[in-house]
Amino acid sequence: RYVLCEVVSEDPRCRQCIEDRALGLAVRDAIARVHGDYGLARCSISFTVKYLNAYTGTVLLRCRKDSYRLLCSALPFVRYLESRAQRYPCFLNTLHVGGTIRTCQKFLIQYNTTQLLRLLKNCTNEEERQCVQKSLLSCSLTEEQSQSGDEEEEDDGTE
Amino acid sequence: FERRVLRGAAEHHYLRVRLELPDGGARPNAAQFKQLVVTALRELHGEVGAALPVDVLTYEEKTVSAILRVISSGLVKLWSALTLLGFYQNRRCAFRVLQTSPFLLALSGNSRELVL
């Protein structure tokens, strides 16, 4: 099973320091605390961080079909990410659970377009509005263009 | 292993256990015994296991044996946690499960100690 989640944090520096190993360790630690040795061993059999997008904070985790419920129940207990001896408070939001990477990718594309629409509504300046509208129009043409939509979203986030 | 429960089974399971302390030191009292059981559950099954509703119905300090009650869905977790507990206050110890039954009355008679 593939679990798609989003890392939400108030600290802006946290976004740049998200690494796959640090995130994997944080999730494993949370599983060990919540489900003990047995749960940790059962979930870690084939647990990996498949995809990580530091700009939007999107993470795709892979685990076994029999133990994905243990993993999902332990995700709310991830409270901080630790990397380079710095602790950043954050929490994980579960977006979608799918059986293949392709379904998660389809969901992520739809989710990103809805996020762009939401950003358009919350835009304050006119130039932000122009940027978002341009990326939205480019999204609807082909599927590969949505990658450029992700990078446009990062610019709006830092502005 | 997997345990399949039939719909008609009772909701609680009762276990008669004895804690063996081979080096004969101070025996735990009732509160310490319960703390030991919860610690064993926490080590093996985490916070979810430690939150399992386990009750110590009776406790005898002389023989260090007790009757535990647990919700039927948690029997496997409790039994596996008791089996894998190795240390009590840095002393080696072992839990022996003498009897188990979904009915409390069945624990009063023990055919192993029957004298013919």
Interface residues (C-beta under 8 A of the other chain):
Chain A: I31 A32 R33 V34 H35 G36 D37 Y38 G39 S73
Chain B: L41 R42 E43 L44 H45 G46 E47 V48 G49 S80
